[in-house]
Each structure stands twice: as structure tokens, then as C-alpha cells.
Amino acid sequence: MKIKMGNQVKIITGKDKGKTGEIIEISRKLNMIKVKAINLVKKHQKPTKENKGGIISKESFIHYSNVKNLETKKETLKK
């Protein structure tokens, strides 16, 4: 699958099925991607001097086979 950071993708399976978003991180070794505002998980964070801590929401990785690339070759050639 030809995916790049910044591409628009649509989630085709899972709890966020039907949502679209932008790829913000790719792990090619694990075949996983992070999509902005998709697959949010709660994480308990310890307080430090820099941040307050508490329960935060952040994106988690999702397997690339669960997404559909919305950018086609024709669109990338025009850019």
C-alpha cells in the first residue's frame, strides 16, 4: 500500500468505521499508522514540572489494512 504522511484515509473497519482523517505517523516496521482524531485512547499521565498530568486522550496506532487511501495517483500527479 502506498501511503504517505499527510494523505487522507477512510477507516473501513473497527469502532471508527466510516470516519476520515489525515495520517500523522507511520510505523513501516509494524505496518501501523496513526490518523488524526481516530482511535482515541485514554492514557493516565503522571504529573511533572512541565505538564499537569491526569487522564489524556491521544491517538493510537491502527493497522494499515483497516484504512482506504482516498488520494489517487491522478491527484498526486497534478500536485
ChimeraX attribute file (.defattr): number of C-alpha atoms within 10 A of each C-alpha:
attribute: neighborCount
match mode: 1-to-1
recipient: residues
	/A:1	8
	/A:2	7
	/A:3	15
	/A:4	14
	/A:5	13
	/A:6	13
	/A:7	16
	/A:8	18
	/A:9	20
	/A:10	18
	/A:11	22
	/A:12	15
	/A:13	13
	/A:14	11
	/A:15	10
	/A:16	14
	/A:17	13
	/A:18	11
	/A:19	14
	/A:20	20
	/A:21	17
	/A:22	17
	/A:23	19
	/A:24	15
	/A:25	17
	/A:26	18
	/A:27	13
	/A:28	9
	/A:29	6
	/A:30	11
	/A:31	13
	/A:32	16
	/A:33	23
	/A:34	22
	/A:35	26
	/A:36	17
	/A:37	17
	/A:38	21
	/A:39	17
	/A:40	16
	/A:41	12
	/A:42	12
	/A:43	12
	/A:44	10
	/A:45	12
	/A:46	10
	/A:47	10
	/A:48	8
	/A:49	6
	/A:50	6
	/A:51	9
	/A:52	10
	/A:53	13
	/A:54	11
	/A:55	12
	/A:56	11
	/A:57	12
	/A:58	13
	/A:59	17
	/A:60	17
	/A:61	18
	/A:62	20
	/A:63	12
	/A:64	20
	/A:65	13
	/A:66	15
	/A:67	21
	/A:68	16
	/A:69	16
	/A:70	13
	/A:71	13
	/A:72	9
	/A:73	9
	/A:74	8
	/A:75	9
	/A:76	8
	/A:77	7
	/A:78	6
	/A:79	5
